[in-house]
Amino acid sequence: MTDALYLADLGADPRPGGLVELGGDEGRHAAVVKRTRVGEQLLVADGAGRAIRGPVIETTKQGLVVRIDEVLIAAPGRHRWTIVQALAKGERSEIAVESLTELGADRIIAWQASRSVVRWDARAGIPDKSAKGLAKWQAVARASTKQSRRFRVPDVEYASTADIVDVIAGADLALVAHEEATIRLASVDVPATGEVVVIIGPEGGISPDELRCFEQAGATAVSLGDGVLRTSSAGVVSLAQLQVLAARQAG
């Protein structure tokens, strides 16, 4: 069975023989909920690409202590995968964040599209919900990072349409998933390195004004194939296809 992974501060220079304290909510969950025992092997990652593996040497109601037997470093990828995910109703947004994290997305941007049914922005008589919504997405990303045994937690941000234009400008490749696009995602040339951005619209689709705005900023509209995917699965399909394309094109 794969060792369970938790997230914690590893310090500046973790080395074999050293100790890592797992406290706070994470430590209590491991010690009390999961009933982790002395001698069990754990992985503890810092969420930024480093992790340690070792046995639990002490447990309390507040957490536990792990002895470092091995220090692990996640190799940096050649690409920085950024998915702009429009807000969706129900649990679809959280499903998207969970799956994108499992696939290795580096950055997930919550986008308030004009046709999004769910609204985080402030309106007449309704307060701004962006902080609460973003915190929920970040919590999902952390949980999915642990479940998938990854050492990096993706950056999770919130952006307006104007902000997305700046994201496109800084990308090496920017794509917009659109059902009417004539270019297939499978035919795209992925750069050997750099940031790749994919923009996923809401249930009602990306508006003509938004599409025009993104294309003028340098993005290319692409079709994901026959049929129309749910917003919760479109980003996942896009990222998986691009990762395969990048590997094939790299030879």
C-alpha positions as CSV (number, residue, x, y, z in Angstrom):
1,M,0.0,0.0,0.0
2,T,1.3,3.5,-0.9
3,D,2.4,5.5,2.1
4,A,-0.1,8.2,3.1
5,L,1.0,11.8,2.3
6,Y,0.6,14.9,4.4
7,L,1.5,18.5,3.9
8,A,3.7,20.4,6.4
9,D,6.6,22.8,6.7
10,L,9.9,20.8,6.2
11,G,12.2,23.5,7.2
12,A,15.0,25.0,5.1
13,D,17.2,21.9,4.7
14,P,15.6,18.6,5.6
15,R,18.1,15.8,5.9
16,P,18.1,12.1,6.7
17,G,18.1,11.6,10.5
18,G,16.3,14.8,11.1
19,L,12.8,15.2,12.5
20,V,9.6,16.7,11.0
21,E,6.7,17.7,13.3
22,L,3.2,17.3,11.8
23,G,0.9,19.5,13.9
24,G,-2.2,21.6,13.5
25,D,-5.2,20.3,11.6
26,E,-3.0,18.1,9.5
27,G,-1.3,16.5,12.5
28,R,-4.6,16.0,14.4
29,H,-6.1,14.4,11.4
30,A,-3.2,11.9,11.1
31,A,-3.1,11.1,14.8
32,V,-6.7,11.1,15.8
33,V,-8.8,10.5,12.7
34,K,-6.4,8.2,10.8
35,R,-5.1,6.7,14.0
36,T,-1.5,6.7,12.7
37,R,0.7,4.6,15.0
38,V,4.4,4.7,15.9
39,G,6.4,2.8,13.2
40,E,4.1,3.6,10.3
41,Q,5.8,5.0,7.2
42,L,4.6,8.4,6.0
43,L,5.3,10.9,3.3
44,V,5.3,14.5,4.3
45,A,5.5,17.2,1.5
46,D,5.9,20.9,1.7
47,G,3.6,21.5,-1.3
48,A,6.4,23.1,-3.3
49,G,8.1,20.0,-4.7
50,R,10.0,18.6,-1.7
51,A,9.0,15.6,0.5
52,I,10.4,13.3,3.1
53,R,9.7,9.7,3.9
54,G,10.1,8.0,7.2
55,P,8.6,6.3,10.2
56,V,6.4,7.9,12.9
57,I,8.4,8.0,16.1
58,E,5.9,9.8,18.4
59,T,2.2,10.5,18.4
60,T,0.1,12.8,20.6
61,K,-3.5,14.1,20.3
62,Q,-2.1,17.3,18.7
63,G,0.0,15.5,16.0
64,L,3.0,13.4,15.4
65,V,6.7,13.3,14.7
66,V,8.3,11.7,11.7
67,R,12.0,10.7,11.4
68,I,13.5,11.6,8.0
69,D,14.9,8.4,6.3
70,E,14.7,9.8,2.8
71,V,14.5,13.2,1.1
72,L,12.6,13.3,-2.2
73,I,12.5,16.1,-4.8
74,A,9.9,16.2,-7.6
75,A,11.7,16.9,-10.9
76,P,10.6,20.2,-12.4
77,G,8.5,19.7,-15.6
78,R,9.3,21.3,-18.9
79,H,5.9,22.9,-18.9
80,R,3.8,25.0,-16.6
81,W,0.2,23.9,-17.1
82,T,-2.3,26.6,-16.3
83,I,-6.1,25.9,-16.6
84,V,-8.5,28.8,-16.5
85,Q,-11.7,27.2,-15.2
86,A,-15.0,29.2,-15.4
87,L,-17.1,29.0,-12.3
88,A,-19.7,26.3,-12.5
89,K,-22.8,25.4,-10.5
90,G,-23.1,22.7,-8.0
91,E,-20.0,20.6,-7.3
92,R,-18.7,20.7,-10.9
93,S,-16.1,23.3,-10.1
94,E,-14.7,21.3,-7.2
95,I,-14.7,18.1,-9.4
96,A,-12.7,20.0,-12.0
97,V,-10.1,21.3,-9.5
98,E,-9.8,17.8,-7.9
99,S,-9.1,16.1,-11.3
100,L,-6.8,18.8,-12.6
101,T,-4.7,18.5,-9.5
102,E,-4.5,14.8,-9.9
103,L,-3.2,15.3,-13.5
104,G,-0.5,17.7,-12.4
105,A,-1.9,21.1,-13.2
106,D,0.5,23.8,-11.9
107,R,-2.0,26.7,-11.8
108,I,-5.8,26.7,-11.6
109,I,-7.5,30.0,-12.2
110,A,-11.2,30.5,-11.2
111,W,-12.7,32.7,-13.8
112,Q,-15.9,34.8,-13.4
113,A,-17.2,34.4,-17.0
114,S,-20.1,36.5,-18.1
115,R,-22.3,33.4,-18.5
116,S,-21.3,31.7,-15.3
117,V,-24.4,30.8,-13.3
118,V,-22.5,30.9,-10.1
119,R,-21.3,34.4,-9.1
120,W,-18.5,35.3,-6.8
121,D,-18.4,39.0,-7.5
122,A,-20.3,41.5,-5.5
123,R,-23.7,42.6,-6.8
124,A,-26.6,44.8,-5.6
125,G,-27.4,43.5,-2.1
126,I,-25.1,40.5,-2.5
127,P,-21.6,40.6,-0.9
128,D,-18.4,39.4,-2.6
129,K,-17.9,35.7,-2.3
130,S,-14.5,35.4,-4.0
131,A,-12.5,34.9,-0.7
132,K,-14.8,32.1,0.5
133,G,-15.0,30.4,-2.9
134,L,-11.3,30.6,-3.5
135,A,-10.6,29.1,-0.1
136,K,-12.8,26.1,-1.0
137,W,-11.0,25.6,-4.3
138,Q,-7.6,25.7,-2.5
139,A,-8.8,23.2,0.1
140,V,-9.9,20.8,-2.7
141,A,-6.5,21.2,-4.4
142,R,-4.7,20.4,-1.2
143,A,-6.8,17.4,-0.5
144,S,-6.3,16.1,-4.1
145,T,-2.6,16.7,-3.9
146,K,-2.4,14.4,-0.9
147,Q,-4.7,11.8,-2.5
148,S,-2.7,11.7,-5.7
149,R,0.7,11.6,-3.8
150,R,2.0,14.7,-5.5
151,F,4.6,16.9,-3.9
152,R,3.3,20.2,-5.4
153,V,0.0,21.9,-4.6
154,P,-1.1,23.9,-7.6
155,D,-1.5,27.7,-7.3
156,V,-5.2,28.5,-7.1
157,E,-6.2,32.1,-8.1
158,Y,-9.3,34.1,-8.9
159,A,-9.4,36.3,-12.0
160,S,-11.7,38.5,-14.1
161,T,-11.8,38.5,-17.9
162,A,-9.4,41.4,-18.0
163,D,-7.0,39.5,-15.8
164,I,-7.1,36.5,-18.2
165,V,-5.9,38.7,-21.0
166,D,-2.8,39.3,-19.0
167,V,-2.4,35.6,-18.4
168,I,-2.6,35.0,-22.1
169,A,0.0,37.6,-22.8
170,G,2.5,35.9,-20.5
171,A,1.9,32.4,-22.0
172,D,4.0,30.5,-24.5
173,L,0.8,28.9,-25.8
174,A,-2.8,29.9,-25.0
175,L,-5.9,27.9,-26.1
176,V,-9.6,28.5,-25.7
177,A,-11.8,25.4,-25.7
178,H,-14.7,26.2,-28.0
179,E,-17.3,23.9,-29.7
180,E,-17.3,25.9,-32.9
181,A,-13.6,26.0,-33.4
182,T,-12.2,24.5,-36.6
183,I,-8.8,23.7,-35.2
184,R,-8.6,20.4,-33.2
185,L,-6.7,20.3,-30.0
186,A,-5.0,17.1,-31.2
187,S,-3.4,19.1,-34.0
188,V,-1.8,21.8,-31.9
189,D,2.0,22.1,-31.7
190,V,3.0,22.3,-28.1
191,P,6.2,24.3,-27.3
192,A,9.1,22.3,-26.0
193,T,9.0,24.3,-22.7
194,G,7.1,27.2,-21.1
195,E,3.6,28.0,-19.9
196,V,0.6,26.5,-21.6
197,V,-2.8,28.1,-20.8
198,V,-6.1,26.5,-21.5
199,I,-9.4,28.5,-21.0
200,I,-12.5,26.5,-20.2
201,G,-15.9,28.3,-20.3
202,P,-19.0,27.8,-18.2
203,E,-22.1,25.8,-18.9
204,G,-23.5,28.5,-21.1
205,G,-20.4,28.8,-23.1
206,I,-17.9,31.6,-23.7
207,S,-19.6,34.7,-25.0
208,P,-18.6,36.1,-28.4
209,D,-17.1,39.2,-26.7
210,E,-15.0,37.1,-24.4
211,L,-13.8,34.8,-27.3
212,R,-12.9,37.9,-29.4
213,C,-11.0,39.4,-26.4
214,F,-9.0,36.3,-25.8
215,E,-8.2,35.8,-29.5
216,Q,-7.0,39.4,-29.8
217,A,-4.7,38.8,-26.8
218,G,-3.1,35.9,-28.7
219,A,-5.2,32.8,-27.7
220,T,-6.3,30.2,-30.3
221,A,-9.8,28.6,-30.2
222,V,-9.7,24.8,-30.4
223,S,-12.2,22.0,-30.5
224,L,-11.8,19.1,-28.0
225,G,-13.5,16.7,-30.4
226,D,-17.0,15.6,-31.4
227,G,-19.8,16.6,-28.9
228,V,-19.8,19.1,-26.1
229,L,-18.1,18.3,-22.8
230,R,-19.3,19.5,-19.4
231,T,-17.2,22.3,-18.0
232,S,-16.1,20.0,-15.2
233,S,-14.5,17.6,-17.6
234,A,-13.4,19.8,-20.5
235,G,-10.3,21.1,-18.6
236,V,-9.3,17.6,-17.6
237,V,-9.6,16.3,-21.1
238,S,-7.6,19.2,-22.5
239,L,-4.8,18.9,-20.0
240,A,-4.5,15.1,-20.5
241,Q,-4.4,15.5,-24.3
242,L,-1.8,18.3,-24.1
243,Q,0.4,16.3,-21.9
244,V,0.3,13.3,-24.3
245,L,0.9,15.6,-27.3
246,A,3.9,17.3,-25.5
247,A,5.4,13.9,-24.8
248,R,5.0,12.6,-28.3
249,Q,6.3,15.8,-30.0
250,A,9.3,15.8,-27.7
251,G,10.2,12.4,-29.2
